[in-house]
Amino acid sequence: MVQFYKKNDGRAKQEKEAFEKVGSELKDMIRVGALDCDEFWKICDAEKVTAFPTYRVYPPFPAPTMDFQGDALDGQKLKQMATKWIGNKAIEINLANHDTFTKEKEGTPKILLFTDKEKGFPLLIKALSEHFEKTLDFGLIRSSETALTKKYKVKTFPALLILKGKDTKPIFYEGTDFSYSEVFRFINVYSETFIFPGDAEVKQT
């Protein structure tokens, strides 16, 4: 996701903080940057950017680029535009499929995220499950699954734990920061291959 701007553009200055907030929320999930079209006009010309600021999302190939439309930046809508391309490899776990999920592929660590959300999958688990698709399995347990929350002694939400095997105790994430980058660092230790997350901080070029 890129912000194309010009230094003398008043709107870009007004929306700088809002754009940086989006970039901070999406840190390490996607790459976020800003390009000065006064200095790097050739790039902006090649990208056919004519309005400033322009907020452009570059989805995975072969999907076409998408520009945010609006007279003022809506950070939430821009975030939704960028994250709609993040897939989901996690499955919802209930009492009926819990044993199957935890016992199959015994050599693969299982990540369980407990949530009080009644529907949908949090962006956190979607992004993590896609990134670690080949090395970890992800499951989502809702607070309404009281038998499972009691089994794992989960009383507050969100909560996240790792199951390394049937004979080992769950390893709980004890942090209070459930940002992608912090949870990534925690579970990355248990992935077969140590992976460094991409640098997605907002940077002005």
ROFI-106919 format. One line per field, with one value per residue (C-alpha): residue in three letters; residue number from 1; x, y, z; chain. Coordinates in nm, 3 decimals. Each point is the difference from the previous one (the first is absolute). Layout:
<drenkols>
type	ala, ...
seq	NUM, ...
xx	X, ...
yy	Y, ...
zz	Z, ...
mol	A, ...
</drenkols>
This chain:
<drenkols>
type	met, val, gln, phe, tyr, lys, lys, asn, asp, gly, arg, ala, lys, gln, glu, lys, glu, ala, phe, glu, lys, val, gly, ser, glu, leu, lys, asp, met, ile, arg, val, gly, ala, leu, asp, cys, asp, glu, phe, trp, lys, ile, cys, asp, ala, glu, lys, val, thr, ala, phe, pro, thr, tyr, arg, val, tyr, pro, pro, phe, pro, ala, pro, thr, met, asp, phe, gln, gly, asp, ala, leu, asp, gly, gln, lys, leu, lys, gln, met, ala, thr, lys, trp, ile, gly, asn, lys, ala, ile, glu, ile, asn, leu, ala, asn, his, asp, thr, phe, thr, lys, glu, lys, glu, gly, thr, pro, lys, ile, leu, leu, phe, thr, asp, lys, glu, lys, gly, phe, pro, leu, leu, ile, lys, ala, leu, ser, glu, his, phe, glu, lys, thr, leu, asp, phe, gly, leu, ile, arg, ser, ser, glu, thr, ala, leu, thr, lys, lys, tyr, lys, val, lys, thr, phe, pro, ala, leu, leu, ile, leu, lys, gly, lys, asp, thr, lys, pro, ile, phe, tyr, glu, gly, thr, asp, phe, ser, tyr, ser, glu, val, phe, arg, phe, ile, asn, val, tyr, ser, glu, thr, phe, ile, phe, pro, gly, asp, ala, glu, val, lys, gln, thr
seq	1, 2, 3, 4, 5, 6, 7, 8, 9, 10, 11, 12, 13, 14, 15, 16, 17, 18, 19, 20, 21, 22, 23, 24, 25, 26, 27, 28, 29, 30, 31, 32, 33, 34, 35, 36, 37, 38, 39, 40, 41, 42, 43, 44, 45, 46, 47, 48, 49, 50, 51, 52, 53, 54, 55, 56, 57, 58, 59, 60, 61, 62, 63, 64, 65, 66, 67, 68, 69, 70, 71, 72, 73, 74, 75, 76, 77, 78, 79, 80, 81, 82, 83, 84, 85, 86, 87, 88, 89, 90, 91, 92, 93, 94, 95, 96, 97, 98, 99, 100, 101, 102, 103, 104, 105, 106, 107, 108, 109, 110, 111, 112, 113, 114, 115, 116, 117, 118, 119, 120, 121, 122, 123, 124, 125, 126, 127, 128, 129, 130, 131, 132, 133, 134, 135, 136, 137, 138, 139, 140, 141, 142, 143, 144, 145, 146, 147, 148, 149, 150, 151, 152, 153, 154, 155, 156, 157, 158, 159, 160, 161, 162, 163, 164, 165, 166, 167, 168, 169, 170, 171, 172, 173, 174, 175, 176, 177, 178, 179, 180, 181, 182, 183, 184, 185, 186, 187, 188, 189, 190, 191, 192, 193, 194, 195, 196, 197, 198, 199, 200, 201, 202, 203, 204, 205
xx	0.000, 0.149, -0.088, 0.101, 0.027, 0.149, 0.160, -0.209, -0.325, -0.197, -0.222, 0.295, 0.135, -0.339, -0.033, 0.358, -0.083, -0.301, 0.205, 0.281, -0.255, -0.118, 0.360, 0.067, -0.307, 0.107, 0.368, 0.162, -0.325, 0.045, 0.260, -0.094, 0.184, -0.031, 0.149, 0.081, -0.116, 0.187, 0.330, -0.086, -0.230, 0.115, -0.135, -0.328, -0.030, 0.066, -0.270, -0.235, -0.065, -0.163, -0.184, 0.162, 0.002, -0.079, -0.024, 0.064, -0.017, 0.209, -0.167, 0.173, 0.046, -0.202, -0.262, 0.006, 0.096, -0.274, -0.017, -0.183, -0.288, -0.115, 0.044, 0.161, 0.192, -0.205, 0.265, -0.235, -0.113, 0.358, 0.096, -0.286, 0.111, 0.351, -0.089, -0.275, 0.278, 0.123, -0.121, -0.102, 0.139, -0.142, -0.304, -0.266, 0.034, -0.287, -0.051, -0.088, 0.321, 0.247, 0.153, 0.040, 0.173, 0.241, 0.088, 0.049, 0.346, 0.150, 0.335, -0.153, -0.046, -0.354, -0.085, -0.331, -0.145, -0.290, -0.230, -0.320, -0.099, -0.323, 0.078, 0.275, 0.374, 0.221, 0.253, 0.279, -0.064, -0.074, 0.333, 0.198, -0.163, 0.083, 0.360, 0.066, -0.218, 0.269, 0.129, -0.283, -0.372, -0.240, -0.333, -0.250, -0.208, -0.285, -0.087, -0.336, 0.186, -0.003, 0.115, 0.319, 0.064, -0.026, 0.225, 0.277, -0.088, -0.054, -0.182, 0.092, -0.013, 0.187, 0.228, 0.251, 0.184, 0.221, -0.042, 0.329, -0.122, -0.256, 0.229, 0.110, -0.169, -0.140, 0.236, -0.194, 0.083, 0.033, 0.033, -0.272, 0.088, -0.188, 0.149, 0.107, 0.371, 0.002, -0.201, 0.210, 0.319, -0.154, -0.120, 0.291, 0.218, -0.218, -0.006, 0.224, 0.182, 0.080, -0.155, 0.069, -0.310, 0.020, 0.061, -0.338, 0.052, -0.111, 0.304, 0.019, 0.231
yy	0.000, 0.332, 0.364, 0.215, 0.360, 0.342, 0.207, 0.307, -0.196, 0.109, -0.306, -0.239, 0.187, -0.012, -0.372, -0.094, -0.108, -0.207, -0.178, -0.074, -0.144, -0.243, -0.091, -0.065, -0.224, -0.201, -0.019, -0.318, -0.123, 0.204, 0.243, 0.365, 0.298, 0.361, 0.156, 0.367, 0.072, 0.330, -0.180, -0.329, 0.128, -0.260, -0.280, 0.185, 0.061, -0.367, -0.092, 0.253, 0.183, 0.337, 0.083, 0.067, -0.163, -0.336, -0.307, -0.313, -0.365, -0.251, -0.341, -0.330, -0.062, -0.016, 0.216, 0.365, 0.291, 0.177, 0.370, 0.132, 0.219, 0.290, 0.368, -0.082, -0.300, -0.255, -0.210, -0.288, -0.030, 0.018, -0.272, -0.218, 0.052, -0.116, -0.295, -0.149, -0.183, -0.178, -0.358, -0.225, -0.346, -0.025, -0.209, 0.045, -0.248, -0.133, -0.295, -0.227, 0.050, 0.094, -0.346, -0.051, 0.337, -0.050, -0.364, 0.008, 0.086, -0.053, 0.140, 0.337, 0.254, 0.133, 0.364, 0.067, 0.350, 0.052, 0.289, 0.157, 0.101, -0.172, -0.032, 0.042, -0.055, 0.271, 0.146, -0.114, -0.372, 0.032, 0.168, -0.235, -0.313, 0.107, 0.085, -0.326, -0.215, -0.266, -0.032, 0.065, -0.077, 0.266, -0.033, 0.256, -0.070, 0.232, 0.087, -0.171, -0.335, -0.013, -0.363, 0.087, 0.326, -0.193, -0.275, 0.250, 0.221, 0.305, 0.279, 0.313, 0.072, 0.008, -0.282, -0.197, -0.323, -0.254, -0.377, -0.172, -0.356, -0.212, -0.062, 0.359, 0.282, 0.295, 0.296, 0.323, 0.336, 0.214, 0.336, 0.264, 0.130, -0.201, 0.184, -0.211, 0.066, -0.093, -0.321, -0.086, 0.013, -0.228, -0.277, 0.030, -0.191, -0.308, 0.015, -0.253, 0.280, 0.325, 0.276, 0.368, 0.218, 0.264, 0.360, 0.168, 0.327, 0.315, 0.156, 0.314, -0.020
zz	0.000, -0.111, 0.063, -0.300, 0.120, -0.067, 0.273, -0.079, 0.007, 0.306, 0.011, 0.014, 0.303, 0.170, -0.060, 0.084, 0.356, -0.109, -0.268, 0.242, 0.243, -0.270, -0.074, 0.368, 0.032, -0.305, 0.097, -0.132, -0.158, -0.316, -0.128, 0.038, -0.144, -0.114, -0.315, -0.057, -0.356, -0.012, 0.041, -0.169, -0.272, -0.253, 0.218, 0.052, -0.374, -0.070, 0.253, -0.167, 0.326, -0.071, 0.325, 0.335, 0.234, -0.162, 0.221, -0.205, 0.097, -0.193, 0.043, -0.077, -0.373, -0.221, 0.173, -0.119, 0.223, 0.195, 0.091, 0.303, -0.114, 0.214, 0.074, 0.335, 0.125, 0.190, 0.173, 0.074, -0.362, -0.125, 0.246, -0.124, -0.360, 0.082, 0.222, -0.218, -0.186, 0.313, -0.011, 0.286, 0.073, 0.353, 0.086, 0.266, 0.284, 0.208, 0.229, -0.294, -0.201, 0.276, 0.044, -0.374, -0.037, 0.289, -0.076, -0.376, -0.131, 0.346, -0.112, -0.086, 0.284, 0.040, 0.071, 0.175, 0.017, 0.240, -0.085, 0.128, -0.353, -0.098, -0.369, -0.256, 0.036, 0.153, -0.241, 0.234, -0.041, -0.372, -0.067, 0.225, -0.141, -0.352, 0.085, 0.189, -0.225, -0.055, 0.356, 0.249, 0.028, 0.127, 0.176, 0.128, 0.312, 0.096, 0.358, -0.050, -0.007, 0.379, 0.022, -0.190, 0.185, 0.327, -0.133, -0.072, 0.301, -0.217, 0.184, -0.196, -0.371, -0.226, 0.110, -0.203, 0.066, -0.175, 0.010, -0.083, 0.048, 0.182, 0.298, 0.056, 0.184, -0.198, -0.028, 0.054, -0.151, 0.311, -0.171, -0.001, -0.347, -0.260, -0.294, -0.296, 0.048, 0.372, -0.039, -0.308, 0.207, 0.261, -0.231, -0.244, 0.245, -0.054, -0.377, -0.177, -0.179, 0.175, -0.211, 0.028, -0.054, -0.272, 0.090, -0.048, 0.181, -0.174, -0.161, -0.209, -0.299
mol	A, A, A, A, A, A, A, A, A, A, A, A, A, A, A, A, A, A, A, A, A, A, A, A, A, A, A, A, A, A, A, A, A, A, A, A, A, A, A, A, A, A, A, A, A, A, A, A, A, A, A, A, A, A, A, A, A, A, A, A, A, A, A, A, A, A, A, A, A, A, A, A, A, A, A, A, A, A, A, A, A, A, A, A, A, A, A, A, A, A, A, A, A, A, A, A, A, A, A, A, A, A, A, A, A, A, A, A, A, A, A, A, A, A, A, A, A, A, A, A, A, A, A, A, A, A, A, A, A, A, A, A, A, A, A, A, A, A, A, A, A, A, A, A, A, A, A, A, A, A, A, A, A, A, A, A, A, A, A, A, A, A, A, A, A, A, A, A, A, A, A, A, A, A, A, A, A, A, A, A, A, A, A, A, A, A, A, A, A, A, A, A, A, A, A, A, A, A, A, A, A, A, A, A, A
</drenkols>
